């Protein structure tokens, strides 16, 4: 294998090599609601 000291430039889409379904915002939202409900339940006990 030959050594090459030149930097490799790759676009972000090719570097990730995968799809981004934007599910994180829903997971974080549902988690936040569940935490708020859990704390409300604990306070009301």
mmCIF entry with sequence, helices, sheets and N, C-alpha, C, O atoms, coordinates in Angstrom:
data_MODEL
# 
_entry.id   MODEL 
# 
_entity.id                         1 
_entity.type                       polymer 
_entity.pdbx_number_of_molecules   1 
# 
_entity_poly.entity_id                      1 
_entity_poly.type                           'polypeptide(L)' 
_entity_poly.nstd_linkage                   no 
_entity_poly.nstd_monomer                   no 
_entity_poly.pdbx_seq_one_letter_code       
;(UNK)(UNK)(UNK)(UNK)(UNK)(UNK)(UNK)(UNK)(UNK)(UNK)(UNK)(UNK)(UNK)(UNK)(UNK)(UNK)
(UNK)(UNK)(UNK)(UNK)(UNK)(UNK)(UNK)(UNK)(UNK)(UNK)(UNK)(UNK)(UNK)(UNK)(UNK)(UNK)
(UNK)(UNK)(UNK)(UNK)(UNK)(UNK)(UNK)(UNK)(UNK)(UNK)(UNK)(UNK)(UNK)
;
_entity_poly.pdbx_seq_one_letter_code_can   XXXXXXXXXXXXXXXXXXXXXXXXXXXXXXXXXXXXXXXXXXXXX 
_entity_poly.pdbx_strand_id                 A 
# 
loop_
_entity_poly_seq.entity_id 
_entity_poly_seq.num 
_entity_poly_seq.mon_id 
_entity_poly_seq.hetero 
1 1  UNK n 
1 2  UNK n 
1 3  UNK n 
1 4  UNK n 
1 5  UNK n 
1 6  UNK n 
1 7  UNK n 
1 8  UNK n 
1 9  UNK n 
1 10 UNK n 
1 11 UNK n 
1 12 UNK n 
1 13 UNK n 
1 14 UNK n 
1 15 UNK n 
1 16 UNK n 
1 17 UNK n 
1 18 UNK n 
1 19 UNK n 
1 20 UNK n 
1 21 UNK n 
1 22 UNK n 
1 23 UNK n 
1 24 UNK n 
1 25 UNK n 
1 26 UNK n 
1 27 UNK n 
1 28 UNK n 
1 29 UNK n 
1 30 UNK n 
1 31 UNK n 
1 32 UNK n 
1 33 UNK n 
1 34 UNK n 
1 35 UNK n 
1 36 UNK n 
1 37 UNK n 
1 38 UNK n 
1 39 UNK n 
1 40 UNK n 
1 41 UNK n 
1 42 UNK n 
1 43 UNK n 
1 44 UNK n 
1 45 UNK n 
# 
_struct_asym.id          A 
_struct_asym.entity_id   1 
# 
loop_
_struct_conf.conf_type_id 
_struct_conf.id 
_struct_conf.pdbx_PDB_helix_id 
_struct_conf.beg_label_comp_id 
_struct_conf.beg_label_asym_id 
_struct_conf.beg_label_seq_id 
_struct_conf.pdbx_beg_PDB_ins_code 
_struct_conf.end_label_comp_id 
_struct_conf.end_label_asym_id 
_struct_conf.end_label_seq_id 
_struct_conf.pdbx_end_PDB_ins_code 
_struct_conf.beg_auth_comp_id 
_struct_conf.beg_auth_asym_id 
_struct_conf.beg_auth_seq_id 
_struct_conf.end_auth_comp_id 
_struct_conf.end_auth_asym_id 
_struct_conf.end_auth_seq_id 
_struct_conf.pdbx_PDB_helix_class 
_struct_conf.details 
_struct_conf.pdbx_PDB_helix_length 
HELX_P HELX_P1 AA1 UNK A 12 ? UNK A 16 ? UNK A 12 UNK A 16 1 ? 5  
HELX_P HELX_P2 AA2 UNK A 24 ? UNK A 44 ? UNK A 24 UNK A 44 1 ? 21 
# 
_struct_conf_type.id          HELX_P 
_struct_conf_type.criteria    ? 
_struct_conf_type.reference   ? 
# 
loop_
_atom_site.group_PDB 
_atom_site.id 
_atom_site.type_symbol 
_atom_site.label_atom_id 
_atom_site.label_alt_id 
_atom_site.label_comp_id 
_atom_site.label_asym_id 
_atom_site.label_entity_id 
_atom_site.label_seq_id 
_atom_site.pdbx_PDB_ins_code 
_atom_site.Cartn_x 
_atom_site.Cartn_y 
_atom_site.Cartn_z 
_atom_site.occupancy 
_atom_site.B_iso_or_equiv 
_atom_site.pdbx_formal_charge 
_atom_site.auth_seq_id 
_atom_site.auth_comp_id 
_atom_site.auth_asym_id 
_atom_site.auth_atom_id 
_atom_site.pdbx_PDB_model_num 
ATOM 1   N N  . UNK A 1 1  ? 0.854   -1.168 0.000  1.00 0.00 ? 1  UNK A N  1 
ATOM 2   C CA . UNK A 1 1  ? 0.000   0.000  0.000  1.00 0.00 ? 1  UNK A CA 1 
ATOM 3   C C  . UNK A 1 1  ? 0.900   1.231  0.000  1.00 0.00 ? 1  UNK A C  1 
ATOM 4   O O  . UNK A 1 1  ? 1.779   1.370  0.851  1.00 0.00 ? 1  UNK A O  1 
ATOM 5   N N  . UNK A 1 2  ? 0.676   2.110  -0.948 1.00 0.00 ? 2  UNK A N  1 
ATOM 6   C CA . UNK A 1 2  ? 1.476   3.316  -1.054 1.00 0.00 ? 2  UNK A CA 1 
ATOM 7   C C  . UNK A 1 2  ? 0.983   4.364  -0.069 1.00 0.00 ? 2  UNK A C  1 
ATOM 8   O O  . UNK A 1 2  ? -0.215  4.495  0.181  1.00 0.00 ? 2  UNK A O  1 
ATOM 9   N N  . UNK A 1 3  ? 1.939   5.110  0.485  1.00 0.00 ? 3  UNK A N  1 
ATOM 10  C CA . UNK A 1 3  ? 1.558   6.172  1.405  1.00 0.00 ? 3  UNK A CA 1 
ATOM 11  C C  . UNK A 1 3  ? 1.206   7.426  0.627  1.00 0.00 ? 3  UNK A C  1 
ATOM 12  O O  . UNK A 1 3  ? 1.893   7.812  -0.318 1.00 0.00 ? 3  UNK A O  1 
ATOM 13  N N  . UNK A 1 4  ? 0.121   8.049  1.050  1.00 0.00 ? 4  UNK A N  1 
ATOM 14  C CA . UNK A 1 4  ? -0.337  9.274  0.411  1.00 0.00 ? 4  UNK A CA 1 
ATOM 15  C C  . UNK A 1 4  ? -0.625  10.272 1.527  1.00 0.00 ? 4  UNK A C  1 
ATOM 16  O O  . UNK A 1 4  ? -1.493  10.029 2.365  1.00 0.00 ? 4  UNK A O  1 
ATOM 17  N N  . UNK A 1 5  ? 0.089   11.386 1.546  1.00 0.00 ? 5  UNK A N  1 
ATOM 18  C CA . UNK A 1 5  ? -0.058  12.358 2.615  1.00 0.00 ? 5  UNK A CA 1 
ATOM 19  C C  . UNK A 1 5  ? -1.066  13.444 2.305  1.00 0.00 ? 5  UNK A C  1 
ATOM 20  O O  . UNK A 1 5  ? -1.189  14.406 3.063  1.00 0.00 ? 5  UNK A O  1 
ATOM 21  N N  . UNK A 1 6  ? -1.791  13.309 1.207  1.00 0.00 ? 6  UNK A N  1 
ATOM 22  C CA . UNK A 1 6  ? -2.804  14.306 0.863  1.00 0.00 ? 6  UNK A CA 1 
ATOM 23  C C  . UNK A 1 6  ? -4.066  14.047 1.679  1.00 0.00 ? 6  UNK A C  1 
ATOM 24  O O  . UNK A 1 6  ? -4.452  12.893 1.868  1.00 0.00 ? 6  UNK A O  1 
ATOM 25  N N  . UNK A 1 7  ? -4.722  15.124 2.173  1.00 0.00 ? 7  UNK A N  1 
ATOM 26  C CA . UNK A 1 7  ? -5.962  14.930 2.931  1.00 0.00 ? 7  UNK A CA 1 
ATOM 27  C C  . UNK A 1 7  ? -7.081  14.411 2.035  1.00 0.00 ? 7  UNK A C  1 
ATOM 28  O O  . UNK A 1 7  ? -7.140  14.715 0.843  1.00 0.00 ? 7  UNK A O  1 
ATOM 29  N N  . UNK A 1 8  ? -7.960  13.628 2.633  1.00 0.00 ? 8  UNK A N  1 
ATOM 30  C CA . UNK A 1 8  ? -9.106  13.076 1.909  1.00 0.00 ? 8  UNK A CA 1 
ATOM 31  C C  . UNK A 1 8  ? -10.304 13.968 2.186  1.00 0.00 ? 8  UNK A C  1 
ATOM 32  O O  . UNK A 1 8  ? -10.647 14.208 3.343  1.00 0.00 ? 8  UNK A O  1 
ATOM 33  N N  . UNK A 1 9  ? -10.935 14.455 1.144  1.00 0.00 ? 9  UNK A N  1 
ATOM 34  C CA . UNK A 1 9  ? -12.109 15.313 1.272  1.00 0.00 ? 9  UNK A CA 1 
ATOM 35  C C  . UNK A 1 9  ? -13.342 14.519 0.857  1.00 0.00 ? 9  UNK A C  1 
ATOM 36  O O  . UNK A 1 9  ? -13.472 14.102 -0.293 1.00 0.00 ? 9  UNK A O  1 
ATOM 37  N N  . UNK A 1 10 ? -14.236 14.321 1.809  1.00 0.00 ? 10 UNK A N  1 
ATOM 38  C CA . UNK A 1 10 ? -15.455 13.557 1.566  1.00 0.00 ? 10 UNK A CA 1 
ATOM 39  C C  . UNK A 1 10 ? -16.627 14.414 2.019  1.00 0.00 ? 10 UNK A C  1 
ATOM 40  O O  . UNK A 1 10 ? -16.560 15.057 3.066  1.00 0.00 ? 10 UNK A O  1 
ATOM 41  N N  . UNK A 1 11 ? -17.703 14.427 1.234  1.00 0.00 ? 11 UNK A N  1 
ATOM 42  C CA . UNK A 1 11 ? -18.890 15.179 1.630  1.00 0.00 ? 11 UNK A CA 1 
ATOM 43  C C  . UNK A 1 11 ? -19.525 14.521 2.853  1.00 0.00 ? 11 UNK A C  1 
ATOM 44  O O  . UNK A 1 11 ? -19.301 13.339 3.114  1.00 0.00 ? 11 UNK A O  1 
ATOM 45  N N  . UNK A 1 12 ? -20.312 15.286 3.595  1.00 0.00 ? 12 UNK A N  1 
ATOM 46  C CA . UNK A 1 12 ? -20.932 14.744 4.809  1.00 0.00 ? 12 UNK A CA 1 
ATOM 47  C C  . UNK A 1 12 ? -21.893 13.604 4.498  1.00 0.00 ? 12 UNK A C  1 
ATOM 48  O O  . UNK A 1 12 ? -21.994 12.656 5.277  1.00 0.00 ? 12 UNK A O  1 
ATOM 49  N N  . UNK A 1 13 ? -22.596 13.679 3.381  1.00 0.00 ? 13 UNK A N  1 
ATOM 50  C CA . UNK A 1 13 ? -23.528 12.599 3.030  1.00 0.00 ? 13 UNK A CA 1 
ATOM 51  C C  . UNK A 1 13 ? -22.785 11.293 2.778  1.00 0.00 ? 13 UNK A C  1 
ATOM 52  O O  . UNK A 1 13 ? -23.233 10.229 3.205  1.00 0.00 ? 13 UNK A O  1 
ATOM 53  N N  . UNK A 1 14 ? -21.665 11.370 2.093  1.00 0.00 ? 14 UNK A N  1 
ATOM 54  C CA . UNK A 1 14 ? -20.894 10.149 1.823  1.00 0.00 ? 14 UNK A CA 1 
ATOM 55  C C  . UNK A 1 14 ? -20.179 9.657  3.074  1.00 0.00 ? 14 UNK A C  1 
ATOM 56  O O  . UNK A 1 14 ? -19.986 8.453  3.244  1.00 0.00 ? 14 UNK A O  1 
ATOM 57  N N  . UNK A 1 15 ? -19.789 10.564 3.942  1.00 0.00 ? 15 UNK A N  1 
ATOM 58  C CA . UNK A 1 15 ? -19.083 10.152 5.163  1.00 0.00 ? 15 UNK A CA 1 
ATOM 59  C C  . UNK A 1 15 ? -20.022 9.403  6.106  1.00 0.00 ? 15 UNK A C  1 
ATOM 60  O O  . UNK A 1 15 ? -19.612 8.437  6.749  1.00 0.00 ? 15 UNK A O  1 
ATOM 61  N N  . UNK A 1 16 ? -21.270 9.841  6.193  1.00 0.00 ? 16 UNK A N  1 
ATOM 62  C CA . UNK A 1 16 ? -22.233 9.160  7.063  1.00 0.00 ? 16 UNK A CA 1 
ATOM 63  C C  . UNK A 1 16 ? -22.653 7.831  6.482  1.00 0.00 ? 16 UNK A C  1 
ATOM 64  O O  . UNK A 1 16 ? -22.834 6.862  7.220  1.00 0.00 ? 16 UNK A O  1 
ATOM 65  N N  . UNK A 1 17 ? -22.809 7.767  5.184  1.00 0.00 ? 17 UNK A N  1 
ATOM 66  C CA . UNK A 1 17 ? -23.174 6.551  4.465  1.00 0.00 ? 17 UNK A CA 1 
ATOM 67  C C  . UNK A 1 17 ? -24.438 5.917  5.031  1.00 0.00 ? 17 UNK A C  1 
ATOM 68  O O  . UNK A 1 17 ? -24.529 4.694  5.136  1.00 0.00 ? 17 UNK A O  1 
ATOM 69  N N  . UNK A 1 18 ? -25.403 6.736  5.392  1.00 0.00 ? 18 UNK A N  1 
ATOM 70  C CA . UNK A 1 18 ? -26.650 6.199  5.907  1.00 0.00 ? 18 UNK A CA 1 
ATOM 71  C C  . UNK A 1 18 ? -27.751 7.234  5.857  1.00 0.00 ? 18 UNK A C  1 
ATOM 72  O O  . UNK A 1 18 ? -27.510 8.397  5.533  1.00 0.00 ? 18 UNK A O  1 
ATOM 73  N N  . UNK A 1 19 ? -28.935 6.817  6.174  1.00 0.00 ? 19 UNK A N  1 
ATOM 74  C CA . UNK A 1 19 ? -30.093 7.704  6.165  1.00 0.00 ? 19 UNK A CA 1 
ATOM 75  C C  . UNK A 1 19 ? -30.266 8.331  7.546  1.00 0.00 ? 19 UNK A C  1 
ATOM 76  O O  . UNK A 1 19 ? -29.888 7.747  8.562  1.00 0.00 ? 19 UNK A O  1 
ATOM 77  N N  . UNK A 1 20 ? -30.833 9.509  7.561  1.00 0.00 ? 20 UNK A N  1 
ATOM 78  C CA . UNK A 1 20 ? -31.148 10.191 8.810  1.00 0.00 ? 20 UNK A CA 1 
ATOM 79  C C  . UNK A 1 20 ? -32.657 10.386 8.856  1.00 0.00 ? 20 UNK A C  1 
ATOM 80  O O  . UNK A 1 20 ? -33.175 11.312 8.231  1.00 0.00 ? 20 UNK A O  1 
ATOM 81  N N  . UNK A 1 21 ? -33.377 9.526  9.589  1.00 0.00 ? 21 UNK A N  1 
ATOM 82  C CA . UNK A 1 21 ? -34.844 9.591  9.563  1.00 0.00 ? 21 UNK A CA 1 
ATOM 83  C C  . UNK A 1 21 ? -35.456 10.657 10.467 1.00 0.00 ? 21 UNK A C  1 
ATOM 84  O O  . UNK A 1 21 ? -36.681 10.764 10.523 1.00 0.00 ? 21 UNK A O  1 
ATOM 85  N N  . UNK A 1 22 ? -34.660 11.440 11.168 1.00 0.00 ? 22 UNK A N  1 
ATOM 86  C CA . UNK A 1 22 ? -35.142 12.516 12.044 1.00 0.00 ? 22 UNK A CA 1 
ATOM 87  C C  . UNK A 1 22 ? -36.067 11.991 13.139 1.00 0.00 ? 22 UNK A C  1 
ATOM 88  O O  . UNK A 1 22 ? -37.044 12.650 13.495 1.00 0.00 ? 22 UNK A O  1 
ATOM 89  N N  . UNK A 1 23 ? -35.763 10.808 13.676 1.00 0.00 ? 23 UNK A N  1 
ATOM 90  C CA . UNK A 1 23 ? -36.569 10.243 14.752 1.00 0.00 ? 23 UNK A CA 1 
ATOM 91  C C  . UNK A 1 23 ? -36.145 10.771 16.116 1.00 0.00 ? 23 UNK A C  1 
ATOM 92  O O  . UNK A 1 23 ? -36.883 10.623 17.090 1.00 0.00 ? 23 UNK A O  1 
ATOM 93  N N  . UNK A 1 24 ? -34.970 11.382 16.198 1.00 0.00 ? 24 UNK A N  1 
ATOM 94  C CA . UNK A 1 24 ? -34.441 11.822 17.490 1.00 0.00 ? 24 UNK A CA 1 
ATOM 95  C C  . UNK A 1 24 ? -35.367 12.809 18.167 1.00 0.00 ? 24 UNK A C  1 
ATOM 96  O O  . UNK A 1 24 ? -35.571 12.740 19.379 1.00 0.00 ? 24 UNK A O  1 
ATOM 97  N N  . UNK A 1 25 ? -35.929 13.725 17.401 1.00 0.00 ? 25 UNK A N  1 
ATOM 98  C CA . UNK A 1 25 ? -36.799 14.738 18.021 1.00 0.00 ? 25 UNK A CA 1 
ATOM 99  C C  . UNK A 1 25 ? -38.032 14.105 18.660 1.00 0.00 ? 25 UNK A C  1 
ATOM 100 O O  . UNK A 1 25 ? -38.510 14.586 19.687 1.00 0.00 ? 25 UNK A O  1 
ATOM 101 N N  . UNK A 1 26 ? -38.551 13.032 18.065 1.00 0.00 ? 26 UNK A N  1 
ATOM 102 C CA . UNK A 1 26 ? -39.716 12.368 18.640 1.00 0.00 ? 26 UNK A CA 1 
ATOM 103 C C  . UNK A 1 26 ? -39.336 11.567 19.878 1.00 0.00 ? 26 UNK A C  1 
ATOM 104 O O  . UNK A 1 26 ? -40.074 11.565 20.863 1.00 0.00 ? 26 UNK A O  1 
ATOM 105 N N  . UNK A 1 27 ? -38.195 10.889 19.841 1.00 0.00 ? 27 UNK A N  1 
ATOM 106 C CA . UNK A 1 27 ? -37.741 10.115 20.986 1.00 0.00 ? 27 UNK A CA 1 
ATOM 107 C C  . UNK A 1 27 ? -37.480 11.042 22.165 1.00 0.00 ? 27 UNK A C  1 
ATOM 108 O O  . UNK A 1 27 ? -37.862 10.727 23.292 1.00 0.00 ? 27 UNK A O  1 
ATOM 109 N N  . UNK A 1 28 ? -36.831 12.188 21.920 1.00 0.00 ? 28 UNK A N  1 
ATOM 110 C CA . UNK A 1 28 ? -36.565 13.133 22.995 1.00 0.00 ? 28 UNK A CA 1 
ATOM 111 C C  . UNK A 1 28 ? -37.861 13.726 23.541 1.00 0.00 ? 28 UNK A C  1 
ATOM 112 O O  . UNK A 1 28 ? -37.989 13.919 24.750 1.00 0.00 ? 28 UNK A O  1 
ATOM 113 N N  . UNK A 1 29 ? -38.812 14.014 22.675 1.00 0.00 ? 29 UNK A N  1 
ATOM 114 C CA . UNK A 1 29 ? -40.095 14.565 23.118 1.00 0.00 ? 29 UNK A CA 1 
ATOM 115 C C  . UNK A 1 29 ? -40.872 13.589 23.968 1.00 0.00 ? 29 UNK A C  1 
ATOM 116 O O  . UNK A 1 29 ? -41.403 13.961 25.014 1.00 0.00 ? 29 UNK A O  1 
ATOM 117 N N  . UNK A 1 30 ? -40.946 12.341 23.532 1.00 0.00 ? 30 UNK A N  1 
ATOM 118 C CA . UNK A 1 30 ? -41.665 11.317 24.290 1.00 0.00 ? 30 UNK A CA 1 
ATOM 119 C C  . UNK A 1 30 ? -40.972 11.070 25.624 1.00 0.00 ? 30 UNK A C  1 
ATOM 120 O O  . UNK A 1 30 ? -41.636 10.916 26.649 1.00 0.00 ? 30 UNK A O  1 
ATOM 121 N N  . UNK A 1 31 ? -39.646 11.032 25.618 1.00 0.00 ? 31 UNK A N  1 
ATOM 122 C CA . UNK A 1 31 ? -38.904 10.841 26.855 1.00 0.00 ? 31 UNK A CA 1 
ATOM 123 C C  . UNK A 1 31 ? -39.135 11.979 27.840 1.00 0.00 ? 31 UNK A C  1 
ATOM 124 O O  . UNK A 1 31 ? -39.281 11.752 29.041 1.00 0.00 ? 31 UNK A O  1 
ATOM 125 N N  . UNK A 1 32 ? -39.167 13.204 27.323 1.00 0.00 ? 32 UNK A N  1 
ATOM 126 C CA . UNK A 1 32 ? -39.410 14.363 28.186 1.00 0.00 ? 32 UNK A CA 1 
ATOM 127 C C  . UNK A 1 32 ? -40.796 14.294 28.817 1.00 0.00 ? 32 UNK A C  1 
ATOM 128 O O  . UNK A 1 32 ? -40.951 14.560 30.009 1.00 0.00 ? 32 UNK A O  1 
ATOM 129 N N  . UNK A 1 33 ? -41.800 13.940 28.024 1.00 0.00 ? 33 UNK A N  1 
ATOM 130 C CA . UNK A 1 33 ? -43.163 13.827 28.545 1.00 0.00 ? 33 UNK A CA 1 
ATOM 131 C C  . UNK A 1 33 ? -43.231 12.738 29.609 1.00 0.00 ? 33 UNK A C  1 
ATOM 132 O O  . UNK A 1 33 ? -43.873 12.927 30.642 1.00 0.00 ? 33 UNK A O  1 
ATOM 133 N N  . UNK A 1 34 ? -42.585 11.610 29.375 1.00 0.00 ? 34 UNK A N  1 
ATOM 134 C CA . UNK A 1 34 ? -42.603 10.522 30.357 1.00 0.00 ? 34 UNK A CA 1 
ATOM 135 C C  . UNK A 1 34 ? -41.915 10.925 31.658 1.00 0.00 ? 34 UNK A C  1 
ATOM 136 O O  . UNK A 1 34 ? -42.383 10.566 32.738 1.00 0.00 ? 34 UNK A O  1 
ATOM 137 N N  . UNK A 1 35 ? -40.820 11.661 31.569 1.00 0.00 ? 35 UNK A N  1 
ATOM 138 C CA . UNK A 1 35 ? -40.128 12.116 32.780 1.00 0.00 ? 35 UNK A CA 1 
ATOM 139 C C  . UNK A 1 35 ? -40.997 13.094 33.559 1.00 0.00 ? 35 UNK A C  1 
ATOM 140 O O  . UNK A 1 35 ? -41.071 13.013 34.785 1.00 0.00 ? 35 UNK A O  1 
ATOM 141 N N  . UNK A 1 36 ? -41.651 14.010 32.867 1.00 0.00 ? 36 UNK A N  1 
ATOM 142 C CA . UNK A 1 36 ? -42.527 14.973 33.539 1.00 0.00 ? 36 UNK A CA 1 
ATOM 143 C C  . UNK A 1 36 ? -43.680 14.239 34.219 1.00 0.00 ? 36 UNK A C  1 
ATOM 144 O O  . UNK A 1 36 ? -44.025 14.553 35.358 1.00 0.00 ? 36 UNK A O  1 
ATOM 145 N N  . UNK A 1 37 ? -44.272 13.277 33.540 1.00 0.00 ? 37 UNK A N  1 
ATOM 146 C CA . UNK A 1 37 ? -45.355 12.503 34.141 1.00 0.00 ? 37 UNK A CA 1 
ATOM 147 C C  . UNK A 1 37 ? -44.876 11.698 35.348 1.00 0.00 ? 37 UNK A C  1 
ATOM 148 O O  . UNK A 1 37 ? -45.587 11.592 36.347 1.00 0.00 ? 37 UNK A O  1 
ATOM 149 N N  . UNK A 1 38 ? -43.681 11.135 35.256 1.00 0.00 ? 38 UNK A N  1 
ATOM 150 C CA . UNK A 1 38 ? -43.142 10.356 36.371 1.00 0.00 ? 38 UNK A CA 1 
ATOM 151 C C  . UNK A 1 38 ? -42.912 11.251 37.590 1.00 0.00 ? 38 UNK A C  1 
ATOM 152 O O  . UNK A 1 38 ? -43.252 10.871 38.711 1.00 0.00 ? 38 UNK A O  1 
ATOM 153 N N  . UNK A 1 39 ? -42.340 12.432 37.375 1.00 0.00 ? 39 UNK A N  1 
ATOM 154 C CA . UNK A 1 39 ? -42.115 13.341 38.497 1.00 0.00 ? 39 UNK A CA 1 
ATOM 155 C C  . UNK A 1 39 ? -43.446 13.837 39.070 1.00 0.00 ? 39 UNK A C  1 
ATOM 156 O O  . UNK A 1 39 ? -43.569 13.984 40.286 1.00 0.00 ? 39 UNK A O  1 
ATOM 157 N N  . UNK A 1 40 ? -44.423 14.092 38.233 1.00 0.00 ? 40 UNK A N  1 
ATOM 158 C CA . UNK A 1 40 ? -45.732 14.525 38.722 1.00 0.00 ? 40 UNK A CA 1 
ATOM 159 C C  . UNK A 1 40 ? -46.367 13.421 39.564 1.00 0.00 ? 40 UNK A C  1 
ATOM 160 O O  . UNK A 1 40 ? -46.980 13.698 40.595 1.00 0.00 ? 40 UNK A O  1 
ATOM 161 N N  . UNK A 1 41 ? -46.221 12.174 39.127 1.00 0.00 ? 41 UNK A N  1 
ATOM 162 C CA . UNK A 1 41 ? -46.757 11.049 39.883 1.00 0.00 ? 41 UNK A CA 1 
ATOM 163 C C  . UNK A 1 41 ? -46.081 10.926 41.243 1.00 0.00 ? 41 UNK A C  1 
ATOM 164 O O  . UNK A 1 41 ? -46.737 10.678 42.254 1.00 0.00 ? 41 UNK A O  1 
ATOM 165 N N  . UNK A 1 42 ? -44.749 11.104 41.257 1.00 0.00 ? 42 UNK A N  1 
ATOM 166 C CA . UNK A 1 42 ? -43.995 11.008 42.520 1.00 0.00 ? 42 UNK A CA 1 
ATOM 167 C C  . UNK A 1 42 ? -44.419 12.131 43.476 1.00 0.00 ? 42 UNK A C  1 
ATOM 168 O O  . UNK A 1 42 ? -44.566 11.893 44.675 1.00 0.00 ? 42 UNK A O  1 
ATOM 169 N N  . UNK A 1 43 ? -44.612 13.326 42.970 1.00 0.00 ? 43 UNK A N  1 
ATOM 170 C CA . UNK A 1 43 ? -44.978 14.471 43.819 1.00 0.00 ? 43 UNK A CA 1 
ATOM 171 C C  . UNK A 1 43 ? -46.377 14.283 44.408 1.00 0.00 ? 43 UNK A C  1 
ATOM 172 O O  . UNK A 1 43 ? -46.627 14.669 45.550 1.00 0.00 ? 43 UNK A O  1 
ATOM 173 N N  . UNK A 1 44 ? -47.283 13.695 43.638 1.00 0.00 ? 44 UNK A N  1 
ATOM 174 C CA . UNK A 1 44 ? -48.657 13.527 44.092 1.00 0.00 ? 44 UNK A CA 1 
ATOM 175 C C  . UNK A 1 44 ? -48.833 12.370 45.068 1.00 0.00 ? 44 UNK A C  1 
ATOM 176 O O  . UNK A 1 44 ? -49.910 12.223 45.646 1.00 0.00 ? 44 UNK A O  1 
ATOM 177 N N  . UNK A 1 45 ? -47.820 11.556 45.266 1.00 0.00 ? 45 UNK A N  1 
ATOM 178 C CA . UNK A 1 45 ? -47.944 10.430 46.210 1.00 0.00 ? 45 UNK A CA 1 
ATOM 179 C C  . UNK A 1 45 ? -47.940 10.874 47.633 1.00 0.00 ? 45 UNK A C  1 
ATOM 180 O O  . UNK A 1 45 ? -48.036 10.046 48.539 1.00 0.00 ? 45 UNK A O  1 
# 
